[in-house]
Amino acid sequence: MKQFDDFSAQTLYCPNCKQANPVRKHLLLVLPNGNIYDYRCAKCGKSLGTQIDTNSGPNPDFH
């Protein structure tokens, strides 16, 4: 569905903090067909998951 193309998490459950906390999205890897982002807890910094963004299309800076 087009309405969910740009979906990104604002809060996720952190097993380290034992509660849902805001997350920070960090660019993890740049690929020719998109980017991979890492979601980290804003309180403790634990990695909580990844997101693959293929909507960005080919990266012109990638050689």
HELIX and SHEET records of a PDB file:
HELIX    1   1 LYS A    2  PHE A    4  5                                   3    
SHEET    1   A 4 THR A  11  CYS A  14  0                                        
SHEET    2   A 4 GLN A  19  LEU A  31 -1                                        
SHEET    3   A 4 GLY A  34  CYS A  41 -1                                        
SHEET    4   A 4 SER A  47  ASP A  53 -1                                        
END                                                                             
